[in-house]
Amino acid sequence: MHKRLRGVVSCVYALNAERGSVEADPRVAGSDAYCLALGRAVAEWQFIESGLSNLFYAATGSTNEAASAAVFHVPSGFSTRLQMVTAAMKHAGVPNSWVVRWEEIAKKIKKLSERKNVISHGITVFDMSRPESDRFFLTTNINHPEKREDVFHHQTGVAANDLLEMARMFLSAREELGAFSNYFSAEIRGGFLNGDELPPLARGVFPEA
């Protein structure tokens, strides 16, 4: 049984920009909130990855879901897998309106994947000089050959509130992807009896809550 860790997160403790950093496990308020926000963002993105695999399966007309998923996950790069879905959509003989709508969704997901890379390439930092809610944050990994300084700025970083906003964007995108995928799967099996007409949910038109 793993012991539950509360108030502790392994990170780099930023003494200051001039003096560098040391490894530390600061036990301060805010670590739980930060870790939960980081986990939420990661979890929401996983649903996007899964949704793309399902759409690839439908677009290729595969009859073996396990084989389709295996092929889809051979490329390690997300951009390549996204391109695979787009290529399958364009050559599946589906009405053009469905392809156009998919390209809108793919463009949005591609942009969000750059935000997701913040999580993939960053490192958790703790800086006591920051406001309490922002003391834990993601910034560029000083030991990574591609420091991604284009998406990181140490004085700003990516704190808990930023991660929660990222999770909300991922959630919105995966709901849009899921609605499109569900209707697309049904329509491609039925032969697109409605032609170019997409249901409102497939177009991203959701009823007011």
ChimeraX commands (.cxc) that place a marker at each C-alpha (Angstrom):
marker #1 position 0.00,0.00,0.00 radius 0.5
marker #1 position 1.46,3.34,-1.04 radius 0.5
marker #1 position 1.48,5.98,1.66 radius 0.5
marker #1 position -0.44,9.12,0.77 radius 0.5
marker #1 position 1.77,12.16,0.37 radius 0.5
marker #1 position 0.21,15.41,1.49 radius 0.5
marker #1 position 1.81,18.83,1.39 radius 0.5
marker #1 position 4.91,17.44,-0.30 radius 0.5
marker #1 position 6.04,17.67,-3.90 radius 0.5
marker #1 position 9.49,16.89,-5.26 radius 0.5
marker #1 position 10.72,19.93,-7.12 radius 0.5
marker #1 position 13.54,22.35,-7.77 radius 0.5
marker #1 position 13.75,25.04,-5.09 radius 0.5
marker #1 position 14.62,28.34,-6.74 radius 0.5
marker #1 position 16.88,30.34,-4.40 radius 0.5
marker #1 position 17.03,33.14,-6.91 radius 0.5
marker #1 position 17.88,33.64,-10.56 radius 0.5
marker #1 position 21.51,34.55,-9.83 radius 0.5
marker #1 position 22.36,31.76,-7.39 radius 0.5
marker #1 position 20.79,28.85,-9.27 radius 0.5
marker #1 position 18.76,26.09,-7.63 radius 0.5
marker #1 position 18.92,23.12,-5.27 radius 0.5
marker #1 position 16.76,20.01,-4.94 radius 0.5
marker #1 position 14.15,20.26,-2.20 radius 0.5
marker #1 position 10.81,18.94,-0.90 radius 0.5
marker #1 position 9.21,22.06,0.59 radius 0.5
marker #1 position 6.33,21.21,2.93 radius 0.5
marker #1 position 4.15,24.26,2.48 radius 0.5
marker #1 position 0.53,25.09,1.74 radius 0.5
marker #1 position -0.20,25.00,-1.96 radius 0.5
marker #1 position 1.51,21.76,-2.95 radius 0.5
marker #1 position -1.71,19.73,-2.87 radius 0.5
marker #1 position -3.58,22.28,-4.97 radius 0.5
marker #1 position -0.73,22.41,-7.47 radius 0.5
marker #1 position -0.44,18.63,-7.77 radius 0.5
marker #1 position -4.20,18.23,-8.19 radius 0.5
marker #1 position -4.27,20.89,-10.90 radius 0.5
marker #1 position -1.35,19.27,-12.72 radius 0.5
marker #1 position -3.00,15.84,-12.49 radius 0.5
marker #1 position -6.32,17.20,-13.72 radius 0.5
marker #1 position -4.69,18.71,-16.81 radius 0.5
marker #1 position -2.87,15.45,-17.59 radius 0.5
marker #1 position -6.04,13.39,-17.08 radius 0.5
marker #1 position -8.14,15.58,-19.37 radius 0.5
marker #1 position -5.52,15.39,-22.13 radius 0.5
marker #1 position -5.55,11.59,-21.98 radius 0.5
marker #1 position -9.20,11.62,-23.06 radius 0.5
marker #1 position -8.21,13.60,-26.16 radius 0.5
marker #1 position -5.59,10.99,-27.04 radius 0.5
marker #1 position -8.15,8.21,-26.56 radius 0.5
marker #1 position -10.77,10.05,-28.59 radius 0.5
marker #1 position -8.40,10.40,-31.53 radius 0.5
marker #1 position -7.76,6.65,-31.51 radius 0.5
marker #1 position -11.50,5.99,-31.66 radius 0.5
marker #1 position -11.95,8.40,-34.56 radius 0.5
marker #1 position -9.06,6.82,-36.47 radius 0.5
marker #1 position -10.72,3.42,-36.03 radius 0.5
marker #1 position -14.00,4.72,-37.46 radius 0.5
marker #1 position -12.44,6.68,-40.33 radius 0.5
marker #1 position -10.33,3.77,-41.56 radius 0.5
marker #1 position -13.32,1.43,-41.54 radius 0.5
marker #1 position -11.40,-1.06,-39.45 radius 0.5
marker #1 position -13.15,-4.14,-38.11 radius 0.5
marker #1 position -10.49,-4.84,-35.51 radius 0.5
marker #1 position -10.30,-2.14,-32.84 radius 0.5
marker #1 position -7.21,-3.60,-31.17 radius 0.5
marker #1 position -5.28,-3.70,-34.44 radius 0.5
marker #1 position -6.36,-0.17,-35.32 radius 0.5
marker #1 position -5.25,1.15,-31.93 radius 0.5
marker #1 position -1.90,-0.65,-32.27 radius 0.5
marker #1 position -1.24,0.95,-35.65 radius 0.5
marker #1 position -2.37,4.36,-34.45 radius 0.5
marker #1 position 0.05,4.35,-31.53 radius 0.5
marker #1 position 3.15,3.27,-33.48 radius 0.5
marker #1 position 4.24,6.91,-34.11 radius 0.5
marker #1 position 5.44,8.46,-30.87 radius 0.5
marker #1 position 4.73,12.02,-31.96 radius 0.5
marker #1 position 1.28,13.46,-31.34 radius 0.5
marker #1 position 1.40,15.62,-34.48 radius 0.5
marker #1 position 1.95,12.54,-36.62 radius 0.5
marker #1 position -1.02,10.74,-35.08 radius 0.5
marker #1 position -3.18,13.82,-35.63 radius 0.5
marker #1 position -2.10,13.86,-39.28 radius 0.5
marker #1 position -3.00,10.16,-39.55 radius 0.5
marker #1 position -6.58,10.92,-38.48 radius 0.5
marker #1 position -6.83,13.79,-40.96 radius 0.5
marker #1 position -5.47,11.62,-43.79 radius 0.5
marker #1 position -7.95,8.86,-42.94 radius 0.5
marker #1 position -10.83,11.35,-42.89 radius 0.5
marker #1 position -9.87,12.80,-46.28 radius 0.5
marker #1 position -9.70,9.38,-47.93 radius 0.5
marker #1 position -12.70,7.74,-46.29 radius 0.5
marker #1 position -15.15,8.90,-48.95 radius 0.5
marker #1 position -17.19,10.95,-46.48 radius 0.5
marker #1 position -19.11,14.16,-47.29 radius 0.5
marker #1 position -16.83,17.20,-47.45 radius 0.5
marker #1 position -18.65,19.00,-44.64 radius 0.5
marker #1 position -17.48,16.31,-42.21 radius 0.5
marker #1 position -13.86,16.71,-43.36 radius 0.5
marker #1 position -14.07,20.51,-43.03 radius 0.5
marker #1 position -15.50,20.21,-39.53 radius 0.5
marker #1 position -12.81,17.74,-38.54 radius 0.5
marker #1 position -10.07,20.10,-39.76 radius 0.5
marker #1 position -11.50,22.81,-37.48 radius 0.5
marker #1 position -11.32,20.45,-34.51 radius 0.5
marker #1 position -7.85,19.21,-35.48 radius 0.5
marker #1 position -6.53,22.77,-35.68 radius 0.5
marker #1 position -7.79,23.48,-32.18 radius 0.5
marker #1 position -6.33,20.25,-30.80 radius 0.5
marker #1 position -3.00,20.93,-32.49 radius 0.5
marker #1 position -2.82,24.31,-30.77 radius 0.5
marker #1 position -3.74,22.77,-27.42 radius 0.5
marker #1 position -1.01,20.15,-27.85 radius 0.5
marker #1 position 1.51,22.98,-27.67 radius 0.5
marker #1 position 0.03,23.85,-24.26 radius 0.5
marker #1 position 0.25,20.21,-23.27 radius 0.5
marker #1 position 3.97,20.31,-24.10 radius 0.5
marker #1 position 4.35,22.75,-21.23 radius 0.5
marker #1 position 3.57,19.82,-18.94 radius 0.5
marker #1 position 5.69,17.35,-20.91 radius 0.5
marker #1 position 8.83,19.48,-21.08 radius 0.5
marker #1 position 8.61,21.49,-17.87 radius 0.5
marker #1 position 9.91,20.96,-14.37 radius 0.5
marker #1 position 8.22,21.86,-11.09 radius 0.5
marker #1 position 9.79,24.78,-9.28 radius 0.5
marker #1 position 9.18,26.24,-5.82 radius 0.5
marker #1 position 9.96,29.86,-5.16 radius 0.5
marker #1 position 9.31,31.24,-1.67 radius 0.5
marker #1 position 9.40,34.82,-2.93 radius 0.5
marker #1 position 6.18,34.37,-4.94 radius 0.5
marker #1 position 2.62,34.74,-3.60 radius 0.5
marker #1 position 1.56,31.62,-1.69 radius 0.5
marker #1 position -0.83,30.35,-4.39 radius 0.5
marker #1 position 1.89,30.61,-7.06 radius 0.5
marker #1 position 4.93,29.28,-5.22 radius 0.5
marker #1 position 4.74,25.98,-7.07 radius 0.5
marker #1 position 4.90,26.34,-10.84 radius 0.5
marker #1 position 6.21,24.79,-14.02 radius 0.5
marker #1 position 9.13,26.32,-15.85 radius 0.5
marker #1 position 11.79,25.23,-18.33 radius 0.5
marker #1 position 13.84,22.18,-17.39 radius 0.5
marker #1 position 17.39,23.45,-17.01 radius 0.5
marker #1 position 18.74,19.96,-17.80 radius 0.5
marker #1 position 16.72,19.48,-20.99 radius 0.5
marker #1 position 18.59,20.13,-24.25 radius 0.5
marker #1 position 15.50,21.85,-25.64 radius 0.5
marker #1 position 14.72,24.24,-22.82 radius 0.5
marker #1 position 11.54,25.49,-24.51 radius 0.5
marker #1 position 12.19,29.04,-23.39 radius 0.5
marker #1 position 9.62,30.03,-26.01 radius 0.5
marker #1 position 6.83,28.73,-23.75 radius 0.5
marker #1 position 8.40,29.31,-20.35 radius 0.5
marker #1 position 9.34,32.38,-18.43 radius 0.5
marker #1 position 10.72,31.78,-14.95 radius 0.5
marker #1 position 9.23,34.93,-13.47 radius 0.5
marker #1 position 5.78,33.85,-14.66 radius 0.5
marker #1 position 5.77,30.10,-15.08 radius 0.5
marker #1 position 2.66,27.91,-15.09 radius 0.5
marker #1 position 1.02,27.84,-11.66 radius 0.5
marker #1 position -2.01,25.95,-10.30 radius 0.5
marker #1 position -4.60,28.38,-11.70 radius 0.5
marker #1 position -2.94,28.21,-15.12 radius 0.5
marker #1 position -3.04,24.40,-15.00 radius 0.5
marker #1 position -6.73,24.41,-14.08 radius 0.5
marker #1 position -7.47,26.70,-17.00 radius 0.5
marker #1 position -5.49,24.34,-19.22 radius 0.5
marker #1 position -7.58,21.42,-17.90 radius 0.5
marker #1 position -10.76,23.33,-18.72 radius 0.5
marker #1 position -9.57,23.91,-22.28 radius 0.5
marker #1 position -8.70,20.23,-22.64 radius 0.5
marker #1 position -12.11,19.25,-21.27 radius 0.5
marker #1 position -13.90,21.50,-23.75 radius 0.5
marker #1 position -11.86,20.11,-26.66 radius 0.5
marker #1 position -12.40,16.49,-25.72 radius 0.5
marker #1 position -16.18,17.06,-25.39 radius 0.5
marker #1 position -16.17,18.62,-28.87 radius 0.5
marker #1 position -14.06,15.76,-30.22 radius 0.5
marker #1 position -16.23,13.16,-28.50 radius 0.5
marker #1 position -19.49,14.54,-29.88 radius 0.5
marker #1 position -18.07,14.70,-33.40 radius 0.5
marker #1 position -16.59,11.20,-33.16 radius 0.5
marker #1 position -19.81,9.62,-31.87 radius 0.5
marker #1 position -21.94,11.06,-34.68 radius 0.5
marker #1 position -19.27,10.41,-37.30 radius 0.5
marker #1 position -18.99,6.75,-36.27 radius 0.5
marker #1 position -22.75,6.30,-36.54 radius 0.5
marker #1 position -22.97,8.11,-39.89 radius 0.5
marker #1 position -20.10,6.26,-41.56 radius 0.5
marker #1 position -21.66,2.94,-40.57 radius 0.5
marker #1 position -25.03,4.08,-41.91 radius 0.5
marker #1 position -23.69,5.52,-45.16 radius 0.5
marker #1 position -24.24,9.22,-44.38 radius 0.5
marker #1 position -27.94,9.20,-45.21 radius 0.5
marker #1 position -28.13,12.91,-44.31 radius 0.5
marker #1 position -25.36,13.80,-46.75 radius 0.5
marker #1 position -23.53,17.02,-45.89 radius 0.5
marker #1 position -25.78,17.83,-42.95 radius 0.5
marker #1 position -24.09,17.57,-39.55 radius 0.5
marker #1 position -26.11,17.33,-36.33 radius 0.5
marker #1 position -25.71,20.40,-34.09 radius 0.5
marker #1 position -23.57,18.53,-31.53 radius 0.5
marker #1 position -21.19,17.36,-34.27 radius 0.5
marker #1 position -20.86,21.01,-35.33 radius 0.5
marker #1 position -19.95,21.96,-31.77 radius 0.5
marker #1 position -23.31,23.58,-31.04 radius 0.5
marker #1 position -24.09,22.55,-27.49 radius 0.5
marker #1 position -27.30,23.46,-25.62 radius 0.5
marker #1 position -27.02,26.04,-22.88 radius 0.5
marker #1 position -26.49,24.49,-19.44 radius 0.5
marker link #1:1,2 radius 0.2
marker link #1:2,3 radius 0.2
marker link #1:3,4 radius 0.2
marker link #1:4,5 radius 0.2
marker link #1:5,6 radius 0.2
marker link #1:6,7 radius 0.2
marker link #1:7,8 radius 0.2
marker link #1:8,9 radius 0.2
marker link #1:9,10 radius 0.2
marker link #1:10,11 radius 0.2
marker link #1:11,12 radius 0.2
marker link #1:12,13 radius 0.2
marker link #1:13,14 radius 0.2
marker link #1:14,15 radius 0.2
marker link #1:15,16 radius 0.2
marker link #1:16,17 radius 0.2
marker link #1:17,18 radius 0.2
marker link #1:18,19 radius 0.2
marker link #1:19,20 radius 0.2
marker link #1:20,21 radius 0.2
marker link #1:21,22 radius 0.2
marker link #1:22,23 radius 0.2
marker link #1:23,24 radius 0.2
marker link #1:24,25 radius 0.2
marker link #1:25,26 radius 0.2
marker link #1:26,27 radius 0.2
marker link #1:27,28 radius 0.2
marker link #1:28,29 radius 0.2
marker link #1:29,30 radius 0.2
marker link #1:30,31 radius 0.2
marker link #1:31,32 radius 0.2
marker link #1:32,33 radius 0.2
marker link #1:33,34 radius 0.2
marker link #1:34,35 radius 0.2
marker link #1:35,36 radius 0.2
marker link #1:36,37 radius 0.2
marker link #1:37,38 radius 0.2
marker link #1:38,39 radius 0.2
marker link #1:39,40 radius 0.2
marker link #1:40,41 radius 0.2
marker link #1:41,42 radius 0.2
marker link #1:42,43 radius 0.2
marker link #1:43,44 radius 0.2
marker link #1:44,45 radius 0.2
marker link #1:45,46 radius 0.2
marker link #1:46,47 radius 0.2
marker link #1:47,48 radius 0.2
marker link #1:48,49 radius 0.2
marker link #1:49,50 radius 0.2
marker link #1:50,51 radius 0.2
marker link #1:51,52 radius 0.2
marker link #1:52,53 radius 0.2
marker link #1:53,54 radius 0.2
marker link #1:54,55 radius 0.2
marker link #1:55,56 radius 0.2
marker link #1:56,57 radius 0.2
marker link #1:57,58 radius 0.2
marker link #1:58,59 radius 0.2
marker link #1:59,60 radius 0.2
marker link #1:60,61 radius 0.2
marker link #1:61,62 radius 0.2
marker link #1:62,63 radius 0.2
marker link #1:63,64 radius 0.2
marker link #1:64,65 radius 0.2
marker link #1:65,66 radius 0.2
marker link #1:66,67 radius 0.2
marker link #1:67,68 radius 0.2
marker link #1:68,69 radius 0.2
marker link #1:69,70 radius 0.2
marker link #1:70,71 radius 0.2
marker link #1:71,72 radius 0.2
marker link #1:72,73 radius 0.2
marker link #1:73,74 radius 0.2
marker link #1:74,75 radius 0.2
marker link #1:75,76 radius 0.2
marker link #1:76,77 radius 0.2
marker link #1:77,78 radius 0.2
marker link #1:78,79 radius 0.2
marker link #1:79,80 radius 0.2
marker link #1:80,81 radius 0.2
marker link #1:81,82 radius 0.2
marker link #1:82,83 radius 0.2
marker link #1:83,84 radius 0.2
marker link #1:84,85 radius 0.2
marker link #1:85,86 radius 0.2
marker link #1:86,87 radius 0.2
marker link #1:87,88 radius 0.2
marker link #1:88,89 radius 0.2
marker link #1:89,90 radius 0.2
marker link #1:90,91 radius 0.2
marker link #1:91,92 radius 0.2
marker link #1:92,93 radius 0.2
marker link #1:93,94 radius 0.2
marker link #1:94,95 radius 0.2
marker link #1:95,96 radius 0.2
marker link #1:96,97 radius 0.2
marker link #1:97,98 radius 0.2
marker link #1:98,99 radius 0.2
marker link #1:99,100 radius 0.2
marker link #1:100,101 radius 0.2
marker link #1:101,102 radius 0.2
marker link #1:102,103 radius 0.2
marker link #1:103,104 radius 0.2
marker link #1:104,105 radius 0.2
marker link #1:105,106 radius 0.2
marker link #1:106,107 radius 0.2
marker link #1:107,108 radius 0.2
marker link #1:108,109 radius 0.2
marker link #1:109,110 radius 0.2
marker link #1:110,111 radius 0.2
marker link #1:111,112 radius 0.2
marker link #1:112,113 radius 0.2
marker link #1:113,114 radius 0.2
marker link #1:114,115 radius 0.2
marker link #1:115,116 radius 0.2
marker link #1:116,117 radius 0.2
marker link #1:117,118 radius 0.2
marker link #1:118,119 radius 0.2
marker link #1:119,120 radius 0.2
marker link #1:120,121 radius 0.2
marker link #1:121,122 radius 0.2
marker link #1:122,123 radius 0.2
marker link #1:123,124 radius 0.2
marker link #1:124,125 radius 0.2
marker link #1:125,126 radius 0.2
marker link #1:126,127 radius 0.2
marker link #1:127,128 radius 0.2
marker link #1:128,129 radius 0.2
marker link #1:129,130 radius 0.2
marker link #1:130,131 radius 0.2
marker link #1:131,132 radius 0.2
marker link #1:132,133 radius 0.2
marker link #1:133,134 radius 0.2
marker link #1:134,135 radius 0.2
marker link #1:135,136 radius 0.2
marker link #1:136,137 radius 0.2
marker link #1:137,138 radius 0.2
marker link #1:138,139 radius 0.2
marker link #1:139,140 radius 0.2
marker link #1:140,141 radius 0.2
marker link #1:141,142 radius 0.2
marker link #1:142,143 radius 0.2
marker link #1:143,144 radius 0.2
marker link #1:144,145 radius 0.2
marker link #1:145,146 radius 0.2
marker link #1:146,147 radius 0.2
marker link #1:147,148 radius 0.2
marker link #1:148,149 radius 0.2
marker link #1:149,150 radius 0.2
marker link #1:150,151 radius 0.2
marker link #1:151,152 radius 0.2
marker link #1:152,153 radius 0.2
marker link #1:153,154 radius 0.2
marker link #1:154,155 radius 0.2
marker link #1:155,156 radius 0.2
marker link #1:156,157 radius 0.2
marker link #1:157,158 radius 0.2
marker link #1:158,159 radius 0.2
marker link #1:159,160 radius 0.2
marker link #1:160,161 radius 0.2
marker link #1:161,162 radius 0.2
marker link #1:162,163 radius 0.2
marker link #1:163,164 radius 0.2
marker link #1:164,165 radius 0.2
marker link #1:165,166 radius 0.2
marker link #1:166,167 radius 0.2
marker link #1:167,168 radius 0.2
marker link #1:168,169 radius 0.2
marker link #1:169,170 radius 0.2
marker link #1:170,171 radius 0.2
marker link #1:171,172 radius 0.2
marker link #1:172,173 radius 0.2
marker link #1:173,174 radius 0.2
marker link #1:174,175 radius 0.2
marker link #1:175,176 radius 0.2
marker link #1:176,177 radius 0.2
marker link #1:177,178 radius 0.2
marker link #1:178,179 radius 0.2
marker link #1:179,180 radius 0.2
marker link #1:180,181 radius 0.2
marker link #1:181,182 radius 0.2
marker link #1:182,183 radius 0.2
marker link #1:183,184 radius 0.2
marker link #1:184,185 radius 0.2
marker link #1:185,186 radius 0.2
marker link #1:186,187 radius 0.2
marker link #1:187,188 radius 0.2
marker link #1:188,189 radius 0.2
marker link #1:189,190 radius 0.2
marker link #1:190,191 radius 0.2
marker link #1:191,192 radius 0.2
marker link #1:192,193 radius 0.2
marker link #1:193,194 radius 0.2
marker link #1:194,195 radius 0.2
marker link #1:195,196 radius 0.2
marker link #1:196,197 radius 0.2
marker link #1:197,198 radius 0.2
marker link #1:198,199 radius 0.2
marker link #1:199,200 radius 0.2
marker link #1:200,201 radius 0.2
marker link #1:201,202 radius 0.2
marker link #1:202,203 radius 0.2
marker link #1:203,204 radius 0.2
marker link #1:204,205 radius 0.2
marker link #1:205,206 radius 0.2
marker link #1:206,207 radius 0.2
marker link #1:207,208 radius 0.2
marker link #1:208,209 radius 0.2
view
